C-alpha cells in the first residue's frame, strides 16, 4: 500500500459558532450531508461537531488534489461517517469518488480531534 495524498486542516469552533448564529440551517444544508447534519444537531455542542467535520472534509479534499477536475469537489461530496466501532470514516460521492477512483484509492485514513476552541483533522489517502 502507498500513501498517495495527505491533508490536514484546523477549524476554529468560534468561527463555526458565528456561522451557525448568522446563517443557521443554511450552514447544515450547504456544507453537510443530511446524515452529518442530523448527527451534529443531536450533539450537546453541535458547533464542535460541525467544525471537526468541516476540518475533515477540507483535509480529505487536500489529500485528493492534483488535477483540475479535483477542484470541483464540493462540501457534500465528502461525508464523514463512523464505523460500527466508532472510528471516523469517509464516504465519497460525485467528483470526490471519481478522483479517488482515478488515484486507485483503497482506503482513506482519517483522524479527528476537537476541543471547545478548535477542531483538527488529518486524512491519508492510501492506494494499492
C-alpha positions as CSV (number, residue, x, y, z in Angstrom):
1,X,0.0,0.0,0.0
2,X,1.2,3.5,-0.8
3,X,0.1,6.9,0.7
4,X,-0.8,8.9,-2.4
5,X,-2.0,12.0,-0.6
6,X,-2.1,13.7,2.8
7,X,-4.2,16.5,4.0
8,X,-4.6,18.4,7.3
9,X,-6.9,21.2,8.4
10,X,-7.8,23.2,11.5
11,X,-11.1,25.0,12.1
12,X,-11.8,27.4,15.0
13,X,-15.0,26.4,16.8
14,X,-15.8,30.1,17.5
15,X,-15.9,30.7,13.7
16,X,-18.4,27.9,13.2
17,X,-20.4,29.2,16.2
18,X,-20.7,32.6,14.4
19,X,-21.6,30.9,11.1
20,X,-24.4,29.0,12.8
21,X,-25.6,32.1,14.6
22,X,-25.6,34.1,11.3
23,X,-26.8,31.6,8.8
24,X,-28.5,28.9,10.9
25,X,-29.9,25.9,9.0
26,X,-28.2,27.1,5.7
27,X,-24.8,26.0,7.1
28,X,-26.2,22.5,7.7
29,X,-27.9,22.3,4.3
30,X,-25.0,23.7,2.3
31,X,-21.9,22.1,3.9
32,X,-23.1,18.9,5.4
33,X,-25.0,15.8,4.2
34,X,-28.3,15.1,5.8
35,X,-26.8,12.3,7.9
36,X,-24.0,14.6,9.1
37,X,-26.4,17.4,9.9
38,X,-28.6,15.1,11.9
39,X,-25.7,13.8,13.9
40,X,-24.3,17.3,14.6
41,X,-27.8,18.6,15.6
42,X,-28.1,15.6,18.1
43,X,-25.0,16.6,20.0
44,X,-24.9,18.9,23.0
45,X,-22.3,21.2,21.3
46,X,-23.2,21.0,17.6
47,X,-20.6,23.7,16.6
48,X,-17.7,21.4,17.7
49,X,-19.0,18.5,15.7
50,X,-19.7,20.8,12.6
51,X,-16.2,22.2,13.0
52,X,-14.5,18.8,13.1
53,X,-16.5,17.6,10.0
54,X,-15.5,20.7,8.1
55,X,-11.9,20.1,9.0
56,X,-12.2,16.5,7.9
57,X,-13.8,17.5,4.6
58,X,-11.0,20.0,3.9
59,X,-8.3,17.5,4.8
60,X,-9.7,14.9,2.5
61,X,-10.1,17.5,-0.2
62,X,-6.5,18.4,0.1
63,X,-5.4,14.8,0.1
64,X,-7.3,14.2,-3.2
65,X,-5.9,17.2,-5.1
66,X,-3.7,17.0,-8.1
67,X,-6.0,17.6,-11.2
68,X,-8.2,20.4,-12.4
69,X,-11.2,18.2,-12.0
70,X,-10.4,17.6,-8.3
71,X,-11.0,21.3,-7.7
72,X,-14.7,20.6,-8.5
73,X,-15.1,18.5,-5.3
74,X,-17.9,20.0,-3.2
75,X,-18.5,20.0,0.5
76,X,-21.3,17.4,0.3
77,X,-19.2,15.1,-2.0
78,X,-17.2,14.1,1.2
79,X,-19.2,12.7,4.0
80,X,-17.8,11.9,7.5
81,X,-19.2,8.7,8.8
82,X,-18.4,6.4,11.7
83,X,-17.6,2.7,11.6
84,X,-19.6,0.3,13.8
85,X,-16.6,0.6,16.3
86,X,-17.0,4.4,16.3
87,X,-13.9,5.2,14.3
88,X,-14.2,8.1,11.8
89,X,-14.6,7.1,8.2
90,X,-15.2,8.8,4.9
91,X,-17.9,8.2,2.2
92,X,-17.2,9.8,-1.2
93,X,-19.6,10.7,-4.0
94,X,-19.6,12.7,-7.2
95,X,-16.3,14.3,-8.2
96,X,-14.6,13.1,-5.0
97,X,-15.4,9.5,-5.8
98,X,-14.3,10.0,-9.3
99,X,-10.9,11.4,-8.2
100,X,-10.5,8.6,-5.7
101,X,-11.1,6.0,-8.5
102,X,-8.6,7.8,-10.7
103,X,-6.0,7.5,-7.9
104,X,-6.8,3.9,-7.2
105,X,-7.8,4.7,-3.6
106,X,-8.3,1.7,-1.5
107,X,-8.8,3.5,1.8
108,X,-8.8,6.9,3.4
109,X,-7.4,7.0,6.9
110,X,-9.0,9.8,9.0
111,X,-8.0,11.1,12.4
112,X,-10.2,13.8,14.1
113,X,-9.8,15.7,17.3
114,X,-11.7,18.7,18.8
115,X,-11.9,20.9,21.9
116,X,-14.2,23.8,22.7
117,X,-11.8,26.0,20.8
118,X,-10.5,24.1,17.7
119,X,-11.1,21.1,15.6
120,X,-8.3,19.3,13.6
121,X,-8.4,16.5,11.0
122,X,-5.7,14.5,9.2
123,X,-6.5,12.5,6.1
124,X,-4.2,10.0,4.4
125,X,-5.2,8.6,1.0
126,X,-4.0,5.0,0.5
127,X,-3.8,3.3,-2.9
128,X,-2.9,-0.2,-3.7
